[in-house]
Amino acid sequence: MDLTRPFRIEFEISSLCNARCSGCMRTMLDNKGKPYYKGNISIDDMYDWFSKVNLKNAKIKLCGVLGDPIINPDCVDICSFLIYEKGVKNIELSTNGGTRTKQFWEELAELSKQTKKLVVHWSIDGVTRNDYRENVNVDKVWENFNTYYNKGGLCIWQYINFDYNKDEIPLAEKKAKELGIELKVRVSWRNTADAAKFKSSEALKIDSNVYEKVEKKARTGNYEEANIVCRHQIENEIFVTSEGRVWPCCHLQDEQVSGKTNIIEKIGLKNDLKKSSFYDIIHSDWYAKTLEDSWNKSHPLHLPRCYLSCGDFAKRKVLK
């Protein structure tokens, strides 16, 4: 990872969430009774881990595999630290927007308005209903949105297209135009599976068997060598979890937390910020050389997930 050129860090500042979306890894783990780390990155952690790291070239995304960043009680303080003390010029915060107080949203909006460096991406899948975001009250979401928006906070509206809400897309487009904000409508591969609670005909236009076929090949080793299109390398990206582990991308964090592969044990990865510095981790042999070498199928530390998520015929390419 080259910190002398623009790079991106995705922080999962919380693994906790107020929602129970059916396609979320955390919901799946909870339903199966599988353990995972439940907690937040504190403002003290940020000082300990990143006070000596130059982040002026960094774009920051606050999102994650498991949680919603606004659940973190230090959310505003962390954003302020990144902007005012670390010189970060671009923060993208993704949230379902369904919780926290009016004061919280006013403070976040003020930070966004004054600095022009923080944009909140509101995940709202409808205008009058928001069924996919279970445990999230749509009226509360719009109340919070209006508080933030009316205080001058910068925002983008993210909308997942399901069968239940596709009729509201024109309403969303009209509302976004009236508000003067960008609306991003997308489909999600997670909703093509038979087990998905919320269906998407648009997503099903993609070959719904492709992901399952690629997954089976990846898990059985029944695949040819593939050209890995690695986001970590191409976009100069890194992923930091709520427990302070540094991964090349969210896919390997997902692989670890899902229990499909114990990557830390398999490759002896030392990626814990509580034990090693950020610089020591990203400049370790595994990041510098072994990760790319391991894309070779015959490599002893080969990770099938790299093929599954970023190989030539893997889900990311198929589902674009």
N, C-alpha and C positions, 0 to 999 in steps of 0.2 A: 504494500500500500504506500502510495506516494503522497505525503502531506504537503509537498511543495506545490502541487497543482490542486485545482478544485476537487473536493471530495465530499462524500455524504455520510453522515452517521444517523442511523435509525435507532432511537432510544425507546425501549419499552420501559417507561418510568413507573409503570404499575402492571402487575399481572392480575389485578382485580377489576371487576366490572359490575355495573348495576344491571346489565342486560343478560339474557340467555338466548342469544341467536342460535338457531339450530345448526348453522354451518360453521360455528366457531369451535376451534380446537378446545378451548377451555370448557365449553358446554359438553363436548364429547367426552372429555376426561372426567368431568363431574358425573355424567350419566353412568360411566363405567366404574366409578369409584377409584380412579387412578390418582395417585399423589402427584403434586407438582408444587413448585415454590409459589407461595402466596404472600406478596409483599410489594414494597415500593422502593425506588431509588430516592433517598432523602437528599435534601440540599447539602447536608454534610458530606454525603457520599460524593456528590458532584464536585465539591471542593477538594476532597481527598484524591479523587481519581483524575480530575481534569484541570486542576489549577495550574499545572505546569505544561499542559498540552496546548499548542497553538491551534486555535479553531477558527482563525480569521478567514481561511479558505473553505470553511465547512458550510454545507447546507444541512440543516437539522430537520429530521422528521420525528415527531413524537407520535408513535402508534404502537405496533407490536403484534405478537402472535396471540397473546392471551387477554390482555387487559385494555382498559380505556384510560388515557393519561389524566383525565380530569378527576379520577378517583384519588390520585396522589394528592395528599394534603399540601405538599410543597410545590404544586404545579406552577403557580404564578411565580414563586421565588426561583424555580429552576429556569423558567423562561427569561426572567430578569437577569439572572446570573449569566446565561448564555449571551444575551444581547449586550448588557452593559459592561460586564467584566471580561468576557471572552471575545467580544467584537464580532459575534455571529450576525450576519446580514439577512439570513433567510431561515425562518422556522415555520414548518408546516405541522399543525396539530390536528389530528383526526379524532373525532369524538361522535358518540351518538347524541350527546347534548341533553341527556335526560335527567340529570341530577345537578347538584350544587346549588348554592344560594344566589340571590340577586346580587349580593355584594361581590361574590366571586366573579360573576360574569361581567360586572361593571369594571372590576379591577383588570381582568384579562382584556376587555375592550379598550381600556385606557392605555394599557401597554402597547396594544396593536396600533391604536390611533396615533399615539405620540411617536412611536419608532418606525412605523411602516415596515416592520421586519417580521411580524407575526401574523400568519393567516390561519384561521380556524376552518378546517374542512368538516362541515356538518353532514353526518351520515343520516339522512332522513329519506326514507323510501316511501314517500307519499305526501299528500297535502292534508287530507282529512283522516288518514289512517297510516299506521306504521307497523303492521302486523309482524313482520320478520324480526323486528327488534323487540323480542318478548321481554316483559317486565319494564318496558319503557313507554310512558304515557305520552302520546303525541301532543296533547295540549300543553303538558309541561315542557316538552321540547320547544314548541313554538314560543312559549313564554320566555324561556331562556334565550332562544334565538333573538327575539325582539329586544330583550334587554341588552344583549351584546351588540346587535346591529344598530339600535337607536343611539348607543353610546359611541358609535363610530368605528367599531371593530371591523377589520377586514375579514372577508369570508368567501368560501366556495361551497356550493351545495352538491353533495355526492348522493346519487340515487341509483339503487340497484333495481333493474327491471325484472319483476316477477309477473306471473299471470294475474295475481290479485290486484296489482297496482298499475298495470300498464295503461289502463284507461285514465289514470290521473296524470300521466306524463304531460299532456297538453296543459293541464292546470298548473303543473309545476313549471313548465316553460313560461307560461303567462306570469306567474308569481315572480319567478326569477327575473324576468324582464322588467317588471314593475319595480323590483327592489334594486335592479342594476347590478346583479351579481351573476357569476358564472354557474351554470348548471351542468354537471357531468353525469350522464346516464350511461350505465354499463350493465353487462350481464356477468354472472359469476359461474365458473365451472362447478363449484361445489353444489350447485342446485340442479345438476343433471343426474345426480345419483338417485336410485330408487328410494333410498332411505331419507332423502331430503324432504322436510316437511312442507317447504314452499317451492312450488314448481315454477320453471321458467321455460316457456316454449321457445323463446329466443335463444336461450342457452342450449336447448335440445336440438337446434338447427345444426349445431356442431355435432359431429359423430359422438354420441353419448358413450360408445364403447371404447373410444380411443384411450381415454385416461385409464380405464380398467386394464386394457391390454398393455399399455406402457408400464403401469404399476406392476403387473404380473411379471413382465420381462425383467424389470429392475430387481424385483425381489428374488427371482430364480437365477439371475445371471444369464438369461437367455437373450442376449443382445450383442450386436457387433460394436466395435469401437465407435465412439461418437465424437463429433466436434462439440465441445462444451462451450456454450456462450455464457461466460461467467460474469454476472453482474458485479461481483466484488472486484474483478479486474477491470472490466470495461468502464464501469461507472465510478470506480475508485470508492467503493462503498463498504461499510462495516455495520454490524448490528450489535447493540449492547442490551442485554436482558436486565430485568428488574432485580435479579440476584447478582448482577455485576459480572456476567460472563460475556466475553467478546467473541462473536462469530463472524465469519465472512459475509453471511447473509441470513435472512429470516428462515430460509428453507432448512438449513442445518440445525437451527434452533428448534424448528418444528419437528424435525427428525428425532432430535434428542428428547424433547419433552413428551412426544407421542409414545416413546418407548420402542419405536421400530428398530432403532440402532443406538446403542450406547456409545456414541462417538468419542466421548471423553475417555472412556475405558479402552476402546478399540485402538485409538491412536496415541493415547497418553497425552492428550492435549492439555496444556497448562494455559487456560484462558480466563482465569479468575482474577478480577481486578483487586480483590481483597488480599491477594498473594503476590501479584506481579503488576508492574506498571503498564499503562496502556502502550507505551513505546516498546517495552520488552515483549509484549504479546504480539503486536502487529509486525515486529521485526524478527520474530522467532523463525527458526528453520522451516517450520510447518507452513507458516504464511508465506515466507519468501520463496520456497522451492517445492516442498513436499506436496502441498495442496494441488498444484498444477501437475506434478508428476503422477499423483494418485488418480488422475483422470484416465490413465491407462488401465484398462480392465485387469491386467495381470499384476498390477502393483499390489503389494501386501496390505497397503492401507487404503485401497480403493473403496470409495463410498458410492454405492448405487444411487443414492439420492441425487448426486450431481447429474447423472444420466437422466434420472426421472424428471427433475425440474428444469434442467438447462441443456440437455442433449439435443441433437439434431431433430429427433422425432418425438421429443418429450412433450409434456402437457403445455408448457409455456409457449412453445412455438405453435402447436396445434390450436390452442385456444385463443390466440391473438385475434 
